[in-house]
Amino acid sequence: MRIQSLLLLCTSVLIACPPSPSEPDTEVQNTWYVDDIGDSETGSGTEDNPFRSLQHAIDTAADGDTLMLLAGTYTADAHEDTDPTCGNCDDASFRVDIPITVGFQVEGKGLHIQGASRDDTILETGAGYGLYFIDASVSSVRDLKITGGLRDADGRATDAGIVVRYTELSVTGVDVLENNDLYTGEPDPVVGIMGIGFGGTPIGQRIDVIQFIEEDGSLSVEDVTEMTLPMEPGRFRLV
């Protein structure tokens, strides 16, 4: 199995998370449904009338909500943005604005994105930052496939199928594959998960990455990476 071609993840990634508030969360957490029906309707997010657009569902949902993605292919409307850090620079020069492209973006709230299975729910990102979490509290991604990434023209970008900034993210049963296309030149794989953090994280927190491999229909642990915090400013990359 080539890791750059197929990445099966069951992972918990903690990237420079701020301390959680001590007050109990009393807000109602909803479940929204999304389907790639492809008609001209927007949908209301119910099981009978699901949202048609994943990004619209992300924008509509509130902190702590769950998005249930029915079987189908969800194609992002990739947009241009700027990353204030350089993912492929040395630590002395990584604070520089880099032009990037983003597929799906979760920002300012924690969401739980649940697919039908990694064979049946497919995210076509068309971007260097395929599924981008920014200040997304506690979030998760389960049982889907992320593919169709397009490496950014600026080689300094922190390109990955999933990019995580200031977020506690759990990734389970997810394939990240065939994110290899360039704007120009020969194919060059986009890594699976990239985490971006900047020190100042409370002592006692850590980044845990558990990578599983599937062989003959069963899962086994291939690698465990444990990184204690606080960390120096920089990036964390899983390939």
Backbone as CSV, one residue per row, in Angstrom:
resi,resn,N_x,N_y,N_z,CA_x,CA_y,CA_z,C_x,C_y,C_z
1,MET,0.852,-1.199,0.000,0.000,0.000,0.000,0.878,1.236,0.000
2,ARG,0.629,2.169,-0.909,1.375,3.418,-0.965,0.626,4.457,-0.150
3,ILE,1.308,5.005,0.856,0.642,5.948,1.763,0.153,7.174,1.008
4,GLN,0.952,7.664,0.004,0.502,8.864,-0.696,-0.702,8.595,-1.583
5,SER,-0.966,7.328,-1.885,-2.116,7.003,-2.723,-3.351,6.680,-1.898
6,LEU,-3.154,6.050,-0.744,-4.280,5.674,0.084,-3.898,5.852,1.537
7,LEU,-4.662,6.644,2.248,-4.390,6.873,3.662,-5.649,6.578,4.434
8,LEU,-5.674,5.476,5.162,-6.811,5.089,5.985,-6.512,5.526,7.397
9,LEU,-7.318,6.431,7.940,-6.980,7.089,9.188,-7.982,6.811,10.282
10,CYS,-7.477,6.559,11.456,-8.278,6.598,12.672,-7.450,7.394,13.645
11,THR,-7.703,8.675,13.740,-6.739,9.626,14.263,-7.403,10.629,15.186
12,SER,-6.678,11.047,16.196,-7.078,12.199,16.993,-5.958,13.208,16.946
13,VAL,-6.251,14.404,16.449,-5.238,15.429,16.294,-5.632,16.645,17.122
14,LEU,-4.758,17.079,18.009,-5.011,18.248,18.829,-4.011,19.309,18.440
15,ILE,-4.483,20.386,17.848,-3.597,21.421,17.349,-3.843,22.725,18.096
16,ALA,-2.959,23.059,19.015,-2.966,24.355,19.685,-4.353,24.785,20.093
17,CYS,-5.036,23.967,20.852,-6.390,24.282,21.290,-6.363,25.228,22.478
18,PRO,-7.216,26.257,22.494,-7.357,27.068,23.695,-8.072,26.273,24.770
19,PRO,-7.900,26.643,26.053,-8.599,25.932,27.126,-10.105,25.983,26.936
20,SER,-10.771,24.887,27.250,-12.227,24.830,27.114,-12.880,25.625,28.229
21,PRO,-14.032,26.257,27.962,-14.719,26.989,29.014,-15.214,26.048,30.096
22,SER,-15.274,26.542,31.334,-15.663,25.699,32.452,-17.173,25.558,32.575
23,GLU,-17.932,26.483,31.962,-19.374,26.428,32.074,-19.937,25.278,31.253
24,PRO,-20.962,24.571,31.734,-21.557,23.487,30.949,-22.248,24.022,29.715
25,ASP,-22.237,23.231,28.658,-22.864,23.621,27.394,-24.329,23.196,27.425
26,THR,-25.221,24.196,27.411,-26.647,23.898,27.492,-27.347,24.074,26.145
27,GLU,-26.586,24.416,25.090,-27.214,24.641,23.804,-27.627,23.309,23.167
28,VAL,-28.713,23.363,22.408,-29.200,22.178,21.707,-28.265,21.884,20.536
29,GLN,-27.878,20.628,20.382,-27.030,20.216,19.275,-27.884,19.456,18.270
30,ASN,-27.853,19.925,17.030,-28.727,19.407,15.993,-27.997,18.462,15.059
31,THR,-28.769,17.656,14.351,-28.259,16.828,13.264,-28.871,17.312,11.962
32,TRP,-28.004,17.615,10.990,-28.430,18.089,9.680,-28.091,17.026,8.636
33,TYR,-28.936,16.899,7.627,-28.730,15.906,6.577,-28.346,16.613,5.279
34,VAL,-27.436,15.961,4.541,-26.940,16.519,3.278,-26.966,15.414,2.231
35,ASP,-27.417,15.755,1.012,-27.468,14.783,-0.071,-27.074,15.481,-1.368
36,ASP,-26.400,14.776,-2.245,-25.974,15.370,-3.520,-27.011,15.131,-4.603
37,ILE,-28.245,15.453,-4.316,-29.341,15.194,-5.254,-29.106,15.889,-6.593
38,GLY,-28.547,17.093,-6.550,-28.185,17.770,-7.785,-29.304,18.551,-8.435
39,ASP,-30.408,18.773,-7.719,-31.457,19.617,-8.287,-31.178,21.076,-7.923
40,SER,-32.103,21.934,-8.205,-31.887,23.371,-7.986,-32.348,23.820,-6.596
41,GLU,-32.786,22.890,-5.769,-33.289,23.234,-4.446,-32.139,23.413,-3.444
42,THR,-32.411,24.163,-2.375,-31.437,24.338,-1.294,-31.606,23.281,-0.222
43,GLY,-32.862,22.926,0.069,-33.155,21.981,1.130,-33.192,22.664,2.482
44,SER,-33.778,21.975,3.463,-33.895,22.536,4.811,-33.032,21.802,5.832
45,GLY,-32.326,20.759,5.391,-31.437,20.041,6.287,-32.093,18.923,7.070
46,THR,-33.373,18.660,6.813,-34.048,17.550,7.484,-33.773,16.255,6.726
47,GLU,-34.128,15.140,7.336,-33.916,13.855,6.686,-34.762,13.739,5.422
48,ASP,-35.963,14.335,5.440,-36.855,14.285,4.279,-36.496,15.309,3.209
49,ASN,-35.824,16.388,3.615,-35.469,17.456,2.682,-34.039,17.935,2.992
50,PRO,-33.059,17.106,2.689,-31.683,17.428,3.082,-31.119,18.624,2.328
51,PHE,-30.089,19.242,2.907,-29.341,20.249,2.176,-28.710,19.600,0.945
52,ARG,-28.583,20.381,-0.128,-27.935,19.877,-1.337,-26.443,20.218,-1.364
53,SER,-26.038,21.223,-0.623,-24.654,21.691,-0.637,-24.000,21.430,0.711
54,LEU,-22.843,20.782,0.705,-22.124,20.536,1.957,-21.652,21.837,2.579
55,GLN,-21.108,22.751,1.781,-20.623,24.001,2.368,-21.776,24.813,2.951
56,HIS,-22.930,24.787,2.314,-24.096,25.482,2.877,-24.493,24.859,4.213
57,ALA,-24.421,23.541,4.292,-24.723,22.871,5.562,-23.722,23.265,6.636
58,ILE,-22.439,23.323,6.280,-21.403,23.748,7.226,-21.684,25.161,7.722
59,ASP,-22.027,26.053,6.806,-22.274,27.457,7.179,-23.526,27.606,8.031
60,THR,-24.514,26.746,7.819,-25.776,26.838,8.549,-25.672,26.257,9.947
61,ALA,-24.912,25.192,10.109,-24.839,24.468,11.381,-24.216,25.321,12.475
62,ALA,-24.556,24.981,13.716,-24.021,25.666,14.889,-22.981,24.783,15.570
63,ASP,-22.262,25.386,16.487,-21.219,24.667,17.223,-21.775,23.396,17.859
64,GLY,-21.096,22.277,17.636,-21.508,21.004,18.211,-22.457,20.192,17.367
65,ASP,-22.942,20.742,16.253,-23.896,20.029,15.411,-23.218,18.908,14.616
66,THR,-24.048,17.985,14.131,-23.590,16.869,13.313,-24.159,17.004,11.903
67,LEU,-23.316,16.775,10.903,-23.745,16.755,9.511,-23.708,15.313,9.033
68,MET,-24.861,14.782,8.664,-24.966,13.420,8.144,-24.945,13.483,6.621
69,LEU,-23.849,13.026,6.015,-23.695,13.060,4.570,-24.155,11.721,3.996
70,LEU,-25.218,11.759,3.213,-25.706,10.549,2.584,-24.749,10.127,1.467
71,ALA,-24.904,8.916,0.999,-24.025,8.416,-0.056,-24.091,9.335,-1.269
72,GLY,-22.924,9.629,-1.834,-22.863,10.494,-2.989,-21.529,11.201,-3.071
73,THR,-21.369,12.028,-4.098,-20.145,12.786,-4.315,-20.435,14.263,-4.126
74,TYR,-19.693,14.894,-3.226,-19.875,16.305,-2.894,-18.683,17.079,-3.438
75,THR,-18.951,17.916,-4.426,-17.888,18.649,-5.112,-17.820,20.072,-4.574
76,ALA,-16.645,20.459,-4.099,-16.465,21.785,-3.511,-16.410,22.854,-4.594
77,ASP,-16.881,24.030,-4.248,-16.677,25.223,-5.065,-15.433,25.910,-4.499
78,ALA,-14.264,25.456,-4.936,-12.999,25.905,-4.349,-12.837,27.415,-4.491
79,HIS,-12.281,28.039,-3.434,-12.080,29.479,-3.466,-10.658,29.822,-3.049
80,GLU,-10.215,31.002,-3.445,-8.876,31.464,-3.095,-8.895,32.120,-1.721
81,ASP,-7.784,31.969,-0.995,-7.664,32.549,0.338,-6.188,32.808,0.599
82,THR,-5.875,33.233,1.819,-4.491,33.491,2.214,-4.205,32.791,3.531
83,ASP,-3.107,32.047,3.579,-2.646,31.426,4.820,-1.524,32.298,5.388
84,PRO,-1.659,32.750,6.660,-0.629,33.633,7.225,0.641,32.902,7.644
85,THR,0.765,31.624,7.269,1.976,30.873,7.584,2.448,30.115,6.357
86,CYS,3.720,29.808,6.344,4.324,29.053,5.259,4.573,27.633,5.736
87,GLY,3.891,26.665,5.135,4.025,25.286,5.574,5.319,24.631,5.145
88,ASN,6.007,25.200,4.180,7.244,24.592,3.685,8.401,25.579,3.760
89,CYS,8.462,26.309,4.885,9.571,27.219,5.161,10.227,26.799,6.472
90,ASP,11.406,27.313,6.742,12.027,27.007,8.020,11.349,27.826,9.116
91,ASP,11.622,27.468,10.380,10.918,28.079,11.498,11.198,29.568,11.633
92,ALA,12.274,30.042,11.045,12.601,31.462,11.163,11.812,32.323,10.191
93,SER,11.216,31.708,9.178,10.576,32.525,8.136,9.190,32.026,7.756
94,PHE,8.512,31.296,8.667,7.233,30.711,8.257,6.065,31.672,8.394
95,ARG,6.242,32.807,9.060,5.137,33.764,9.175,5.130,34.689,7.965
96,VAL,4.509,34.227,6.917,4.409,34.998,5.689,3.114,34.601,5.001
97,ASP,2.438,35.568,4.389,1.166,35.292,3.718,1.398,34.467,2.451
98,ILE,0.648,33.349,2.351,0.777,32.450,1.221,-0.577,32.328,0.530
99,PRO,-0.654,32.536,-0.785,-1.928,32.333,-1.496,-2.266,30.840,-1.552
100,ILE,-3.510,30.521,-1.210,-3.943,29.121,-1.173,-5.311,28.986,-1.826
101,THR,-5.710,27.732,-2.033,-7.076,27.429,-2.429,-7.691,26.511,-1.380
102,VAL,-8.991,26.690,-1.130,-9.700,25.946,-0.094,-10.920,25.284,-0.712
103,GLY,-11.118,24.004,-0.378,-12.310,23.294,-0.836,-13.481,23.531,0.089
104,PHE,-13.578,22.743,1.166,-14.613,22.924,2.188,-13.963,23.531,3.432
105,GLN,-14.657,24.466,4.079,-14.060,25.189,5.208,-15.004,25.219,6.400
106,VAL,-14.486,24.785,7.552,-15.192,24.858,8.831,-14.442,25.849,9.698
107,GLU,-15.088,26.917,10.113,-14.394,27.962,10.860,-15.254,28.477,12.008
108,GLY,-14.640,28.593,13.175,-15.276,29.247,14.308,-16.299,28.414,15.047
109,LYS,-16.374,27.127,14.764,-17.325,26.252,15.449,-16.894,24.809,15.261
110,GLY,-17.252,23.971,16.234,-16.959,22.558,16.121,-18.093,21.827,15.439
111,LEU,-17.767,21.009,14.441,-18.770,20.223,13.727,-18.315,18.778,13.622
112,HIS,-19.294,17.879,13.521,-19.034,16.457,13.354,-19.591,16.037,12.002
113,ILE,-18.688,15.699,11.082,-19.058,15.376,9.706,-19.023,13.869,9.553
114,GLN,-20.185,13.275,9.303,-20.354,11.824,9.278,-20.806,11.371,7.899
115,GLY,-20.016,10.526,7.238,-20.410,9.987,5.952,-21.107,8.646,6.087
116,ALA,-21.575,8.116,4.968,-22.212,6.797,4.956,-21.163,5.696,5.061
117,SER,-20.076,5.834,4.321,-18.915,4.953,4.394,-17.839,5.589,3.541
118,ARG,-16.605,5.123,3.706,-15.531,5.722,2.917,-15.599,5.311,1.445
119,ASP,-16.424,4.339,1.110,-16.633,3.980,-0.289,-17.796,4.733,-0.916
120,ASP,-18.747,5.180,-0.098,-19.997,5.730,-0.625,-20.123,7.242,-0.497
121,THR,-19.412,7.868,0.428,-19.468,9.321,0.587,-18.118,9.897,0.199
122,ILE,-18.104,10.698,-0.867,-16.855,11.179,-1.464,-16.857,12.699,-1.493
123,LEU,-15.776,13.295,-0.992,-15.584,14.739,-1.059,-14.542,15.042,-2.124
124,GLU,-14.967,15.710,-3.197,-14.075,16.154,-4.265,-13.732,17.612,-3.976
125,THR,-12.475,17.866,-3.568,-12.160,19.194,-3.038,-11.668,20.179,-4.098
126,GLY,-10.914,19.713,-5.079,-10.406,20.605,-6.114,-9.531,21.723,-5.594
127,ALA,-8.851,21.502,-4.448,-8.092,22.573,-3.804,-6.890,22.015,-3.060
128,GLY,-5.973,22.893,-2.710,-4.808,22.503,-1.926,-5.149,22.209,-0.479
129,TYR,-6.050,23.005,0.101,-6.552,22.782,1.460,-7.929,22.148,1.305
130,GLY,-7.954,20.807,1.266,-9.189,20.129,0.885,-10.333,20.373,1.844
131,LEU,-10.176,19.937,3.095,-11.154,20.163,4.160,-10.404,20.917,5.248
132,TYR,-10.750,22.178,5.454,-9.948,23.114,6.246,-10.697,23.475,7.522
133,PHE,-10.111,23.127,8.678,-10.681,23.457,9.985,-9.871,24.589,10.615
134,ILE,-10.563,25.699,10.958,-9.916,26.849,11.579,-10.685,27.202,12.853
135,ASP,-9.994,27.209,13.988,-10.659,27.549,15.259,-11.973,26.778,15.382
136,ALA,-11.924,25.493,15.104,-13.142,24.683,15.000,-13.382,23.839,16.246
137,SER,-12.927,24.319,17.400,-13.257,23.705,18.688,-12.991,22.203,18.638
138,VAL,-13.972,21.398,19.043,-13.870,19.942,18.987,-14.677,19.459,17.781
139,SER,-14.000,18.876,16.807,-14.644,18.455,15.564,-14.240,17.022,15.236
140,SER,-14.976,16.423,14.304,-14.633,15.075,13.877,-15.050,14.860,12.431
141,VAL,-14.361,13.909,11.781,-14.685,13.482,10.417,-14.665,11.964,10.430
142,ARG,-15.740,11.343,9.898,-15.851,9.892,9.952,-16.421,9.337,8.644
143,ASP,-15.888,8.204,8.246,-16.507,7.330,7.240,-16.791,8.031,5.914
144,LEU,-15.728,8.566,5.304,-15.862,9.164,3.986,-14.508,9.155,3.286
145,LYS,-14.508,9.615,2.054,-13.295,9.687,1.243,-13.053,11.134,0.831
146,ILE,-11.786,11.572,0.913,-11.404,12.915,0.478,-10.443,12.752,-0.692
147,THR,-10.809,13.327,-1.829,-10.022,13.118,-3.036,-10.128,14.343,-3.944
148,GLY,-9.434,14.274,-5.102,-9.543,15.338,-6.092,-8.843,16.620,-5.722
149,GLY,-7.882,16.557,-4.771,-7.156,17.764,-4.389,-6.271,18.274,-5.514
150,LEU,-6.038,19.574,-5.518,-5.219,20.219,-6.542,-4.147,21.031,-5.843
151,ARG,-2.892,20.596,-5.935,-1.810,21.263,-5.211,-1.691,22.719,-5.636
152,ASP,-1.552,23.605,-4.640,-1.469,25.038,-4.923,-0.221,25.379,-5.724
153,ALA,-0.345,26.434,-6.539,0.765,26.841,-7.390,1.973,27.275,-6.571
154,ASP,1.735,27.882,-5.403,2.826,28.290,-4.520,3.245,27.089,-3.678
155,GLY,4.437,26.586,-3.917,4.914,25.394,-3.235,5.099,25.556,-1.742
156,ARG,4.980,26.774,-1.220,5.127,26.994,0.226,3.840,26.737,0.992
157,ALA,2.735,26.496,0.303,1.447,26.302,0.965,1.434,24.995,1.757
158,THR,0.629,24.968,2.839,0.512,23.803,3.713,-0.568,22.871,3.164
159,ASP,-0.387,22.408,1.941,-1.421,21.621,1.275,-1.611,20.257,1.930
160,ALA,-2.884,19.830,2.045,-3.219,18.515,2.589,-4.681,18.225,2.302
161,GLY,-5.035,16.948,2.346,-6.443,16.584,2.220,-7.268,17.193,3.329
162,ILE,-6.720,17.174,4.556,-7.334,17.828,5.712,-6.285,18.729,6.334
163,VAL,-6.612,20.004,6.512,-5.720,20.961,7.178,-6.398,21.434,8.455
164,VAL,-5.649,21.421,9.566,-6.207,21.678,10.894,-5.443,22.821,11.550
165,ARG,-6.183,23.848,11.982,-5.567,24.981,12.686,-6.375,25.265,13.948
166,TYR,-5.721,25.242,15.107,-6.370,25.550,16.386,-7.663,24.757,16.571
167,THR,-7.587,23.454,16.396,-8.766,22.594,16.435,-8.391,21.249,17.036
168,GLU,-9.295,20.684,17.837,-9.150,19.308,18.287,-9.987,18.442,17.353
169,LEU,-9.316,17.675,16.515,-9.998,16.956,15.435,-9.770,15.457,15.554
170,SER,-10.867,14.697,15.484,-10.804,13.243,15.426,-11.169,12.794,14.018
171,VAL,-10.337,11.928,13.426,-10.559,11.434,12.069,-10.601,9.915,12.125
172,THR,-11.716,9.327,11.706,-11.908,7.875,11.835,-12.480,7.305,10.542
173,GLY,-11.865,6.238,10.030,-12.400,5.558,8.855,-12.453,6.431,7.626
174,VAL,-11.388,7.219,7.396,-11.360,8.166,6.281,-10.237,7.785,5.320
175,ASP,-10.548,7.730,4.025,-9.537,7.565,2.992,-9.170,8.938,2.445
176,VAL,-7.871,9.204,2.339,-7.382,10.410,1.662,-6.513,9.923,0.516
177,LEU,-6.976,10.101,-0.711,-6.251,9.526,-1.842,-6.472,10.327,-3.108
178,GLU,-5.508,10.178,-4.027,-5.564,10.790,-5.351,-5.781,12.295,-5.264
179,ASN,-5.010,12.925,-4.377,-4.965,14.385,-4.300,-3.625,14.846,-4.889
180,ASN,-3.361,14.422,-6.126,-2.014,14.503,-6.668,-1.828,15.540,-7.770
181,ASP,-2.891,16.144,-8.263,-2.774,16.981,-9.450,-2.154,18.335,-9.130
182,LEU,-1.396,18.837,-10.074,-0.793,20.166,-9.983,-1.476,21.113,-10.969
183,TYR,-1.323,22.429,-10.699,-1.756,23.383,-11.712,-0.930,23.198,-12.982
184,THR,0.372,23.003,-12.809,1.270,22.714,-13.933,2.291,21.685,-13.470
185,GLY,2.870,20.951,-14.409,3.939,20.024,-14.059,3.443,18.624,-13.775
186,GLU,4.353,17.794,-13.278,4.050,16.405,-13.001,3.237,16.274,-11.712
187,PRO,2.417,15.216,-11.571,1.669,14.996,-10.326,2.596,14.926,-9.118
188,ASP,2.137,15.497,-8.022,2.916,15.536,-6.781,1.933,15.352,-5.630
189,PRO,2.023,14.284,-4.841,0.981,13.987,-3.857,0.799,15.080,-2.821
190,VAL,-0.457,15.343,-2.473,-0.808,16.176,-1.324,-0.899,15.254,-0.112
191,VAL,-0.323,15.661,1.014,-0.304,14.791,2.187,-1.708,14.612,2.758
192,GLY,-1.845,13.677,3.716,-3.150,13.363,4.281,-3.673,14.440,5.211
193,ILE,-2.972,14.674,6.331,-3.393,15.672,7.319,-2.224,16.590,7.615
194,MET,-2.493,17.886,7.649,-1.495,18.862,8.079,-2.083,19.669,9.232
195,GLY,-1.372,19.734,10.336,-1.793,20.539,11.485,-0.881,21.731,11.643
196,ILE,-1.451,22.874,11.993,-0.688,24.111,12.157,-0.916,24.621,13.572
197,GLY,0.154,24.816,14.340,0.031,25.309,15.710,1.140,26.281,16.031
198,PHE,0.942,27.065,17.074,1.869,28.145,17.375,2.221,28.236,18.855
199,GLY,2.604,27.149,19.481,3.070,27.237,20.860,2.018,27.804,21.791
200,GLY,2.375,27.997,23.050,1.459,28.558,24.013,0.364,27.611,24.437
201,THR,0.447,26.352,24.026,-0.562,25.368,24.383,-0.324,24.870,25.795
202,PRO,-1.381,24.728,26.613,-1.175,24.333,28.011,-0.421,23.027,28.140
203,ILE,0.454,22.967,29.143,1.193,21.745,29.422,0.213,20.621,29.756
204,GLY,0.508,19.424,29.274,-0.351,18.276,29.537,-1.173,17.882,28.331
205,GLN,-1.402,18.822,27.382,-2.064,18.453,26.148,-1.046,17.859,25.195
206,ARG,-1.519,17.091,24.200,-0.600,16.467,23.270,-1.310,16.186,21.950
207,ILE,-0.530,15.855,20.968,-1.044,15.409,19.684,-0.863,13.899,19.621
208,ASP,-1.955,13.160,19.435,-1.898,11.711,19.290,-2.337,11.354,17.878
209,VAL,-1.540,10.606,17.167,-1.896,10.124,15.846,-1.752,8.610,15.844
210,ILE,-2.840,7.910,15.584,-2.830,6.455,15.489,-3.199,6.095,14.055
211,GLN,-2.268,5.496,13.341,-2.505,5.153,11.940,-2.764,3.654,11.823
212,PHE,-3.900,3.325,11.201,-4.280,1.934,11.002,-4.061,1.545,9.539
213,ILE,-3.827,0.276,9.319,-3.752,-0.261,7.966,-4.735,-1.416,7.859
214,GLU,-5.433,-1.491,6.725,-6.411,-2.545,6.504,-5.801,-3.626,5.622
215,GLU,-5.778,-4.850,6.128,-5.258,-5.981,5.388,-6.198,-7.169,5.553
216,ASP,-6.613,-7.746,4.430,-7.486,-8.920,4.452,-8.755,-8.685,5.267
217,GLY,-9.286,-7.471,5.153,-10.552,-7.163,5.808,-10.468,-6.828,7.274
218,SER,-9.269,-6.765,7.847,-9.137,-6.435,9.265,-8.170,-5.275,9.452
219,LEU,-8.369,-4.526,10.523,-7.537,-3.364,10.816,-6.457,-3.731,11.816
220,SER,-5.277,-3.171,11.623,-4.206,-3.307,12.597,-3.485,-1.975,12.724
221,VAL,-2.895,-1.736,13.889,-2.177,-0.489,14.134,-0.825,-0.558,13.440
222,GLU,-0.576,0.415,12.565,0.700,0.462,11.867,1.680,1.403,12.541
223,ASP,1.182,2.503,13.099,2.093,3.473,13.686,1.339,4.334,14.690
224,VAL,2.018,4.712,15.771,1.470,5.625,16.766,2.473,6.745,16.972
225,THR,2.009,7.977,16.826,2.850,9.148,17.066,2.253,9.935,18.220
226,GLU,3.043,10.174,19.259,2.589,10.950,20.409,3.534,12.128,20.596
227,MET,2.979,13.325,20.564,3.787,14.536,20.661,3.264,15.369,21.820
228,THR,4.054,15.503,22.859,3.628,16.275,24.015,3.740,17.766,23.733
229,LEU,2.930,18.536,24.427,2.885,19.984,24.258,3.219,20.648,25.601
230,PRO,3.616,21.923,25.643,3.645,22.868,24.524,4.742,22.564,23.519
231,MET,4.526,23.084,22.306,5.469,22.875,21.216,5.983,24.222,20.744
232,GLU,7.105,24.165,20.062,7.588,25.361,19.387,6.638,25.700,18.236
233,PRO,6.591,26.986,17.811,5.764,27.331,16.657,6.153,26.473,15.452
234,GLY,5.155,26.025,14.696,5.477,25.230,13.527,4.284,24.456,13.023
235,ARG,4.567,23.452,12.230,3.526,22.677,11.584,3.686,21.201,11.912
236,PHE,2.596,20.461,11.865,2.621,19.016,12.076,2.037,18.349,10.850
237,ARG,2.753,17.399,10.298,2.368,16.815,9.017,2.261,15.300,9.147
238,LEU,1.162,14.732,8.651,0.995,13.281,8.553,0.883,12.925,7.091
239,VAL,1.776,12.081,6.595,1.764,11.731,5.179,1.385,10.271,5.005
